Amino acid sequence: MKHFRLTLPALACIAALAACSQQESKNAAASGAASQTAAAASVPAAAHKIEGASVTVATARGETAVPLKPERIAVYDLGMIDTLSKLGVPIGASIDESRLDYLKDVIKDAKKAGTLFEPNYEALNEYQPQLIITGSRTAKAFDELNKLAPTIEMTADTKNMKESAKQRIDAFAKIFDKQAEADKLKAEIDAAFDAAKQAAAGKGKGLVILVNGGKMSAFGPDSRLGGWLHRDIGIPAADDNIKEGSHGQPISFEYIKQQNPDWLFVLDRGAAIGEEGQAAKDVLNNPLVAETTAWKKGQVVYLVPETYLAAGGAQELLNSANQVKEAFAAAK
């Protein structure tokens, strides 16, 4: 049977947080309480005064003022590293290493400054960034990073992946004076997704699942993994009643057989993060799964690691849309 590889953005993903009232901010400051609670409900002000010109942009935590055209930036999100590289913005400091081959050259000359979950504050102090850009995986470190330099969280909204990613592109265009490059990039993304949507039209329903070791979970149209496929590409969901948490709805082989998807989209989490264990292909090689239309027709799409590690990256969106188009074009 044929298995298609799909390059994609995936995932990550965190909802935008609502701004708290001015009175709440005053109370927090007056009480001297830790800003962690307020930061969870409001956009934290930069600990450092912005020197020179500034610009206000939309972020995952609301509207935020940042330096205009900063020269020293640190980035802690693979999707945003992807997008910034497409816009031609150099990255001065970032994570120690990337598991994604297509991003390795992008950060090879950047100062090594920790991991997505544990930034290296000593290295950042040495680098003296003018702007720090983070994603959801660095959320717990946001307040500490914001003490070092103006910090913005730019996680894409996975319920509206394509449009949210384009909003991030526009925000970076304002910061780095790259609007011409941004407009061209957004047009490319729109064209690629339109082509994929046309190719998928009338080709059947899909089920998006994550395999982690021997466990499986399903993701629906509002999820961080399934949203772009169902909403942006327009693939009807095999199950409209998926009840998922942040890690999806736990499922069994019987469930997959019962839903009988025409297309099965699979993310192998262990392979994505480099964990040893049973591969998703081996897990799904099951008599019950073999009875589905997707398995019989070879319409099982194994999503590449970017889907999970760099959701919302511009190049990833282009690649994923093109791969979806090719997969559906090859359907019998």
Long-range contacts (C-beta under 8 A, 24 or more apart in sequence): 1-295, 1-298, 1-300, 2-298, 2-330, 3-281, 3-298, 3-300, 3-301, 3-302, 4-299, 4-300, 4-301, 4-302, 4-323, 4-326, 4-327, 4-330, 5-301, 5-302, 5-303, 5-304, 5-323, 6-265, 6-301, 6-302, 6-303, 6-304, 6-307, 6-320, 6-323, 6-324, 6-327, 7-304, 7-306, 7-307, 7-316, 7-319, 7-320, 7-322, 7-323, 8-228, 8-303, 8-304, 8-306, 8-307, 8-311, 8-316, 8-317, 8-319, 8-320, 8-323, 9-79, 9-156, 9-161, 9-165, 9-228, 9-306, 9-307, 9-310, 9-311, 9-312, 9-313, 9-316, 9-317, 9-320, 10-158, 10-224, 10-225, 10-228, 10-267, 10-303, 10-306, 10-307, 10-308, 10-309, 10-310, 10-311, 10-312, 10-316, 11-158, 11-224, 11-225, 11-307, 11-308, 11-309, 11-310, 11-311, 11-312, 12-79, 12-135, 12-136, 12-137, 12-155, 12-156, 12-158, 12-224, 12-308, 12-311, 12-312, 13-136, 13-155, 13-156, 13-157, 13-158, 13-224, 13-311, 13-312, 14-60, 14-135, 14-136, 14-139, 14-153, 14-155, 15-60, 15-157, 16-59, 16-60, 16-61, 16-62, 16-157, 17-41, 17-42, 17-43, 17-60, 17-61, 17-62, 18-42, 18-62, 19-43, 19-62, 35-143, 36-143, 39-142, 39-143, 44-142, 44-143, 44-146, 44-151, 46-146, 46-149, 46-150, 46-151, 47-146, 47-147, 47-148, 47-149, 48-148, 48-149, 48-150, 50-150, 55-174, 55-175, 57-152, 57-171, 57-174, 57-175, 58-167, 58-171, 59-152, 59-153, 59-154, 59-171, 60-136, 60-153, 60-154, 60-155, 60-157, 61-152, 61-153, 64-150, 64-152, 65-150, 66-131, 66-150, 66-152, 66-175, 67-130, 67-131, 67-150, 67-175, 68-175, 68-177, 69-175, 69-176, 69-177, 70-129, 70-130, 70-131, 70-175, 70-176, 71-130, 72-127, 72-128, 72-129, 72-130, 72-131, 73-129, 73-130, 73-131, 73-132, 73-133, 74-111, 74-113, 74-124, 74-127, 74-129, 74-131, 74-132, 74-133, 74-149, 75-132, 75-133, 75-134, 76-114, 76-116, 76-119, 76-132, 76-133, 76-134, 76-135, 76-137, 76-138, 76-141, 76-145, 77-116, 77-133, 77-134, 77-135, 77-136, 77-137, 77-138, 77-154, 77-155, 78-103, 78-116, 78-135, 78-306, 78-309, 78-310, 78-313, 79-135, 79-156, 79-165, 79-310, 79-311, 79-312, 79-313, 79-316, 80-133, 80-135, 80-154, 80-168, 80-312, 80-313, 81-106, 81-107, 81-310, 81-313, 82-106, 82-310, 82-313, 82-314, 82-315, 82-316, 83-165, 83-168, 83-169, 83-172, 83-312, 83-313, 83-314, 83-315, 84-133, 84-172, 85-315, 86-181, 86-185, 86-314, 86-315, 87-169, 87-172, 87-173, 87-176, 87-178, 87-181, 87-182, 87-185, 87-314, 88-178, 88-181, 89-172, 89-176, 89-178, 92-127, 92-129, 93-123, 93-124, 93-127, 93-129, 96-120, 99-272, 99-273, 99-274, 99-305, 99-309, 100-305, 100-306, 100-309, 100-310, 102-306, 102-315, 103-310, 117-141, 119-144, 119-145, 121-148, 124-148, 124-149, 131-175, 155-312, 156-311, 156-312, 158-223, 158-224, 158-225, 158-227, 158-228, 158-311, 158-312, 159-222, 159-223, 159-227, 159-231, 160-227, 160-231, 161-227, 161-228, 161-231, 161-232, 161-311, 161-312, 161-317, 162-189, 162-190, 162-193, 162-228, 162-232, 162-317, 164-312, 165-189, 165-312, 165-313, 165-314, 165-317, 168-312, 169-314, 185-314, 188-318, 189-314, 189-317, 189-318, 189-321, 192-317, 192-318, 192-321, 192-322, 192-325, 193-232, 193-233, 193-317, 193-321, 195-321, 195-322, 195-325, 196-233, 196-321, 196-322, 196-324, 196-325, 196-328, 197-232, 197-233, 197-234, 198-325, 199-324, 199-325, 199-328, 199-329, 200-233, 200-234, 200-235, 200-324, 200-325, 200-328, 201-234, 203-235, 203-262, 203-263, 203-328, 203-331, 204-236, 204-261, 204-262, 204-263, 204-293, 204-299, 205-235, 205-236, 205-237, 205-238, 205-261, 205-262, 205-263, 206-230, 206-235, 206-236, 206-237, 206-238, 206-261, 206-262, 206-263, 206-264, 206-265, 207-237, 207-238, 207-239, 207-256, 207-259, 207-261, 207-263, 207-264, 207-265, 207-294, 208-265, 208-267, 209-248, 209-251, 209-256, 209-264, 209-265, 209-266, 209-267, 210-247, 210-248, 210-266, 210-267, 210-269, 211-266, 211-267, 211-268, 211-269, 211-270, 211-280, 211-283, 211-284, 212-269, 212-270, 213-270, 213-277, 213-278, 214-278, 214-283, 215-250, 216-250, 216-251, 216-252, 216-256, 216-283, 217-244, 217-247, 217-248, 217-249, 217-250, 217-251, 218-242, 218-244, 218-248, 218-249, 218-251, 218-255, 219-244, 219-248, 219-249, 220-244, 220-249, 223-248, 224-311, 225-267, 225-307, 225-308, 226-265, 228-320, 229-265, 229-324, 233-321, 233-324, 235-263, 238-262, 253-286, 253-288, 253-289, 254-288, 256-288, 256-289, 256-292, 257-288, 257-289, 257-291, 257-292, 259-292, 260-291, 260-292, 260-293, 261-292, 261-293, 261-294, 262-293, 262-294, 262-297, 262-299, 263-294, 263-299, 263-300, 263-301, 264-289, 264-292, 264-294, 264-295, 264-299, 264-300, 264-301, 265-301, 265-303, 266-300, 266-301, 266-302, 266-303, 267-302, 267-303, 267-307, 267-308, 268-302, 268-303, 269-308, 271-305, 272-305, 272-307, 272-308, 272-309, 273-305, 273-308, 273-309, 297-331, 297-332, 299-327, 299-331, 301-327
